[in-house]
């Protein structure tokens, strides 16, 4: 499969560079977003690390990035560009603050090729529960900005980024933005196929977020990560339909483990101002982690005539211990109600209420380290969201 993917990519690149090009003007585009939340949170937790702690009160949370996206379209119709994303907070992109960074080549007949540090085709093509703009994002790690639910903050859940336990948007072994090559086909009557390959994982093995590998030992760690995604998007007599399915795997060179996998499906339907949708995903970590995970999202939004939109969504995640911890189990559940108002071009104001809970139901094998504990939080918040 790897040889076929690399051969296909080489042919596509050959086609891209075959046609002559003349000097063109670059479009020096840039943009980004700044989402700022203010909320009042109440937290109840019986984990040992939270003994005597008081997390109730008002806090501020921000999610912000600046994107540099220069591009040029040549006379042959091909567009070459880059996408470099800089985090606005230091805990987003590591010490350098750089998140995703990749080059793209696209054209009507070619489709699109991405080269660089970016998520897989399966991840980017995922359909999940819809959400109106301005909520805190319970189908993601964002809620931990207010509620210390992760075990890293003294809570009781693993809380891994890009993992099915907390989000439909998952990756093989939760790898993230590793050096990767991805090809997307042109749309065929709404049907698109995407295929990705990465040499190594930044979870177990070499590789780093927005960094080069500097050589990959295929006999160590987790290597040769493949992802395939398929998406369908079409409108029929006022009904908008979006479907997705994805699968990914990698080669594990860790003794006593098997190859990790991820898979997922999603769907959404829009009609008369409503959008209803959801998604399901699973991470089988092959024994490289002490647990496997799965989860599903479900949501509905309604676009009220005028500037207002409202929505409700939920995420339900589950962790199951493996090996010596077989029988260990933990759960994540979250619910959110959001009202959002457009104030003008790229400016949205929202109010929301969210409830989240992490529970360790069994831990005889020591998988989670917090047997029979619960960490829960209720958040009433408001946000200003800028998209530019």
ZIKALIN-V915899 format. One record per backbone hydrogen bond with DSSP energy under -1.0 kcal/mol. NH is the residue of the N-H (numbers start at 1). CO is the residue of the C=O. Records with the same first field share a line. If there is no record, write none. Layout:
# ZIKALIN-V915899
NH = CO  CO
This chain:
# ZIKALIN-V915899
5 = 1
6 = 2
7 = 3
8 = 4
9 = 5
10 = 6
11 = 7
12 = 8
13 = 9
14 = 10
15 = 11
16 = 12
17 = 13
27 = 71
29 = 27
31 = 67
33 = 65
34 = 386
35 = 63
36 = 384
37 = 61
38 = 382
39 = 59
40 = 380
41 = 57
42 = 378
44 = 376
46 = 374
50 = 47
51 = 48
53 = 50
57 = 41
59 = 39
61 = 37
63 = 35
65 = 33
66 = 86
67 = 31
68 = 84
69 = 29
71 = 27
72 = 80
74 = 78
77 = 74
79 = 106
80 = 72
81 = 104
82 = 70
83 = 102
84 = 68
85 = 100
86 = 66
87 = 97
88 = 64
92 = 89
99 = 85
101 = 117
102 = 83
103 = 115
104 = 81
105 = 113
106 = 79
107 = 111
111 = 107
112 = 184
113 = 105
114 = 182
115 = 103
116 = 180
117 = 101
118 = 116  178
124 = 120
125 = 121
126 = 123
135 = 132
144 = 141
145 = 142
146 = 143
147 = 143
149 = 147
151 = 157
153 = 150
154 = 151
155 = 150
156 = 149
157 = 149
163 = 160
166 = 163
167 = 163
170 = 168
171 = 162
174 = 171
175 = 172
180 = 116
181 = 197
182 = 114
183 = 195
184 = 112
185 = 193
188 = 191
191 = 188
192 = 231
194 = 229
195 = 183
196 = 227
197 = 181
198 = 225
201 = 222
210 = 177
211 = 208
220 = 217
222 = 204
223 = 251
224 = 199
225 = 198
226 = 249
227 = 196
228 = 247
229 = 194
230 = 245
231 = 192
232 = 243
233 = 190
234 = 241
236 = 239
239 = 236
240 = 270
241 = 234
242 = 268
243 = 232
244 = 266
245 = 230
246 = 264
247 = 228
248 = 262
249 = 226
250 = 260
251 = 223
253 = 221
257 = 254
258 = 286
261 = 284
262 = 248
263 = 282
264 = 246
265 = 280
266 = 244
267 = 278
268 = 242
269 = 276
270 = 240
271 = 274
274 = 271
275 = 301
276 = 269
277 = 299
278 = 267
279 = 297
280 = 265
281 = 295
282 = 263
283 = 293
284 = 261
288 = 285
292 = 320
293 = 283
294 = 318
295 = 281
296 = 316
297 = 279
298 = 314
299 = 277
300 = 312
301 = 275
302 = 310
303 = 273
304 = 308
309 = 340
310 = 302
311 = 338
312 = 300
313 = 336
314 = 298
315 = 334
316 = 296
317 = 332
318 = 294
319 = 330
320 = 292
321 = 328
322 = 290
325 = 322
326 = 323
328 = 325
329 = 362
330 = 319
331 = 359
332 = 317
333 = 357
334 = 315
335 = 355
336 = 313
337 = 353
338 = 311
339 = 351
340 = 309
341 = 349
342 = 307
343 = 347
344 = 347
347 = 344
348 = 385
349 = 341
350 = 383
351 = 339
352 = 381
353 = 337
354 = 379
355 = 335
356 = 377
357 = 333
358 = 375
359 = 331
360 = 373
361 = 329
362 = 329
366 = 363
375 = 358
376 = 44
377 = 356
378 = 42
379 = 354
380 = 40
381 = 352
382 = 38
383 = 350
384 = 36
385 = 348
386 = 34
387 = 346
388 = 32
